[in-house]
Amino acid sequence: MYFTDRGIEELQSRRGDETVTLAWLADRLGEFVDTNPEFEVQIERFATWLARLDDDDDEV
């Protein structure tokens, strides 16, 4: 288990039954970066990865 899996597991156990929109998630990620600017690059990469999940490899 990776260290980060603990946070993912906590998220799933605490909020796994909730339904959220991607707009809500984007707002939370923006708030996180505002309070933790040292994570801006990682959050940007994660958001870009999420945004492009359905892209065909040929289009990238």
C-alpha atoms as one frame of an Amber mdcrd trajectory, in Angstrom:
protein
   0.000   0.000   0.000   1.287   3.428  -0.891   1.163   6.142   1.770  -1.299
   8.087  -0.397  -3.684   5.132  -0.412  -4.593   5.964   3.185  -5.975   9.329
   2.157  -7.814   7.784  -0.766  -9.295   5.118   1.497 -10.366   7.753   4.027
 -12.020   9.768   1.280 -13.873   6.708   0.088 -15.011   5.659   3.550 -16.088
   9.144   4.655 -17.580  10.499   1.436 -17.906   7.517  -0.879 -21.703   7.582
  -0.876 -21.915  11.242  -1.907 -22.566  12.454  -5.422 -20.533  15.461  -6.557
 -20.095  17.313  -9.802 -16.821  17.918 -11.541 -17.454  21.636 -11.044 -17.572
  21.039  -7.279 -14.345  19.028  -7.469 -12.655  21.736  -9.538 -13.656  24.334
  -6.933 -12.227  22.211  -4.103  -8.980  21.664  -6.028  -8.726  25.417  -6.596
  -9.269  26.065  -2.883  -6.613  23.492  -2.044  -4.060  25.163  -4.323  -4.949
  28.582  -2.893  -4.088  27.369   0.616  -1.251  25.043  -0.472   0.465  26.707
  -3.447   3.403  24.302  -3.226   1.094  21.632  -4.674   0.027  23.672  -7.699
   1.987  21.593 -10.231   0.739  18.269  -8.874  -2.895  19.422  -8.759  -2.594
  20.848 -12.271  -1.254  17.510 -13.536  -4.024  15.598 -11.745  -6.736  17.897
 -13.114  -5.324  17.612 -16.640  -5.178  13.825 -16.301  -8.816  13.727 -15.183
  -9.882  16.064 -17.984  -8.212  13.918 -20.645  -9.200  10.422 -19.443 -11.430
   9.784 -22.450  -9.038  11.210 -25.052  -7.770   8.784 -27.638  -4.005   8.289
 -27.594  -3.876   9.468 -31.217  -5.241  12.895 -30.278  -2.666  13.695 -27.578
